[in-house]
Amino acid sequence: MKLSTKSTYGLRAMLNIALGADKGAISTLDISKREGISVTYLEQLLNKLRHKGLIESVRGPKGGYVLSKRPDKITVADIVNSLEENMSTSHCATIHKGTNRICKRESGCVPKLVWVKLAKAISDCLESMTLGDLASEAQRIDNDTKKRRLS
């Protein structure tokens, strides 16, 4: 399974907002410059995240975006699920026309066990990590980098 740029860019944008929380609202332009994401595409992603209640917009000259919850209360799954339309691990999750069944081979499909187990592992992984975890790791890496420069 490969996540789209929506998830990868959305997660990077959310991390920028989390890391800048002590400075106030983070502008779309600042995120765009730091992450190399077009402002137009970034605005689309941030709009989806705002509609899902993960961020809030702040108007005015020092406007931008802030997290709507503490970073440790926002999981990576919250972000990815807000941005991805389809998180299936295989074509087995495709609805076939004219039936309510997920797959026409569903009832006797042994390989489906693999795809179900994989989907659960991915979901568990995304649920187990928070934006707070990522922000802490980013700060640790930044501190390590600064120490190496000084030595």
C-alpha positions as CSV (number, residue, x, y, z in Angstrom):
1,M,0.0,0.0,0.0
2,K,1.3,3.4,-0.9
3,L,-0.1,6.5,0.7
4,S,-0.8,9.5,-1.5
5,T,1.0,12.9,-1.2
6,K,-2.2,14.0,0.6
7,S,-1.1,12.0,3.7
8,T,2.6,12.7,3.4
9,Y,2.2,16.4,2.9
10,G,-0.7,16.7,5.3
11,L,1.4,15.0,8.1
12,R,4.3,17.3,7.3
13,A,2.0,20.4,7.5
14,M,0.5,19.2,10.8
15,L,4.0,18.6,12.2
16,N,4.9,22.2,11.3
17,I,1.8,23.5,13.0
18,A,2.6,21.4,16.1
19,L,6.2,22.5,16.3
20,G,5.3,26.2,15.9
21,A,2.5,26.1,18.4
22,D,4.4,28.2,21.0
23,K,4.8,31.0,18.3
24,G,1.1,31.2,17.5
25,A,-0.7,30.5,14.2
26,I,1.5,29.1,11.4
27,S,0.8,30.6,8.0
28,T,0.3,28.6,4.8
29,L,3.1,30.5,3.2
30,D,5.6,29.5,6.0
31,I,4.6,25.8,5.7
32,S,4.8,26.0,2.0
33,K,8.4,27.4,2.0
34,R,9.6,25.0,4.7
35,E,8.1,21.9,3.1
36,G,8.3,22.7,-0.6
37,I,4.5,22.2,-1.1
38,S,2.6,24.5,-3.3
39,V,0.4,27.0,-1.4
40,T,-2.7,26.0,-3.5
41,Y,-2.3,22.3,-2.7
42,L,-1.5,23.0,0.9
43,E,-4.6,25.1,1.3
44,Q,-6.7,22.2,0.0
45,L,-5.2,19.8,2.5
46,L,-5.5,22.2,5.4
47,N,-9.1,22.8,4.5
48,K,-9.8,19.1,4.8
49,L,-8.0,18.9,8.1
50,R,-9.9,21.9,9.4
51,H,-13.3,20.4,8.4
52,K,-12.3,17.2,10.3
53,G,-11.7,19.3,13.4
54,L,-7.9,18.8,13.6
55,I,-6.9,22.4,13.1
56,E,-8.5,25.8,13.3
57,S,-7.8,28.9,11.2
58,V,-6.9,32.2,12.7
59,R,-7.7,35.3,10.6
60,G,-5.7,38.5,10.5
61,P,-2.2,39.7,9.9
62,K,-0.7,37.1,12.1
63,G,-3.2,34.5,11.0
64,G,-2.7,31.0,9.9
65,Y,-3.4,27.6,11.5
66,V,-3.3,26.2,15.0
67,L,-4.0,22.7,16.3
68,S,-7.5,22.3,17.7
69,K,-6.3,19.7,20.2
70,R,-3.1,19.0,22.0
71,P,-0.6,17.2,19.7
72,D,-0.6,14.1,21.9
73,K,-4.4,13.8,21.3
74,I,-4.1,13.7,17.5
75,T,-3.0,10.4,16.0
76,V,-1.4,9.9,12.7
77,A,-4.5,7.8,11.8
78,D,-6.6,10.9,12.5
79,I,-4.6,12.8,9.9
80,V,-4.3,10.1,7.3
81,N,-8.0,9.2,7.5
82,S,-9.0,12.8,7.1
83,L,-7.1,13.1,3.8
84,E,-7.3,9.7,2.1
85,E,-10.4,8.5,0.4
86,N,-9.5,4.9,0.3
87,M,-7.1,3.1,2.7
88,S,-7.6,-0.4,1.3
89,T,-4.7,-2.8,1.2
90,S,-5.9,-4.7,-1.8
91,H,-8.5,-4.8,-4.6
92,C,-10.5,-7.1,-2.3
93,A,-12.0,-4.0,-0.8
94,T,-13.5,-2.9,-4.1
95,I,-17.3,-3.0,-4.4
96,H,-18.5,-4.9,-7.5
97,K,-21.4,-3.4,-9.5
98,G,-24.8,-4.9,-8.7
99,T,-23.8,-6.6,-5.4
100,N,-23.4,-5.6,-1.8
101,R,-20.5,-7.9,-1.4
102,I,-17.0,-6.5,-1.2
103,C,-15.5,-9.1,-3.5
104,K,-17.2,-11.8,-5.6
105,R,-14.7,-14.4,-4.2
106,E,-15.2,-13.2,-0.6
107,S,-16.8,-16.2,0.9
108,G,-14.0,-18.7,0.1
109,C,-11.0,-16.4,-0.2
110,V,-8.1,-17.6,2.0
111,P,-5.6,-14.9,0.8
112,K,-8.1,-12.3,2.2
113,L,-6.7,-13.3,5.6
114,V,-3.4,-11.7,4.6
115,W,-5.1,-8.4,3.5
116,V,-7.2,-8.2,6.6
117,K,-4.2,-8.8,8.9
118,L,-2.1,-6.2,6.9
119,A,-4.9,-3.6,7.1
120,K,-5.1,-4.2,10.9
121,A,-1.3,-3.8,11.3
122,I,-1.3,-0.6,9.3
123,S,-4.3,0.8,11.3
124,D,-2.7,-0.2,14.6
125,C,0.6,1.5,13.6
126,L,-1.1,4.7,12.6
127,E,-3.3,4.7,15.7
128,S,-0.3,4.1,18.0
129,M,1.6,7.3,16.9
130,T,0.6,10.8,17.8
131,L,1.5,14.2,16.5
132,G,3.1,14.7,19.9
133,D,5.4,11.7,19.4
134,L,6.5,13.1,16.0
135,A,7.1,16.6,17.4
136,S,9.2,15.2,20.3
137,E,11.3,13.2,17.8
138,A,11.7,16.2,15.5
139,Q,12.9,18.3,18.5
140,R,15.3,15.5,19.6
141,I,16.8,15.3,16.1
142,D,17.1,19.1,15.9
143,N,18.9,19.2,19.3
144,D,21.3,16.4,18.2
145,T,22.0,18.3,15.0
146,K,22.8,21.5,16.9
147,K,25.1,19.6,19.3
148,R,27.0,18.1,16.4
149,R,27.5,21.5,14.8
150,L,28.9,22.9,18.0
151,S,31.4,20.1,18.6
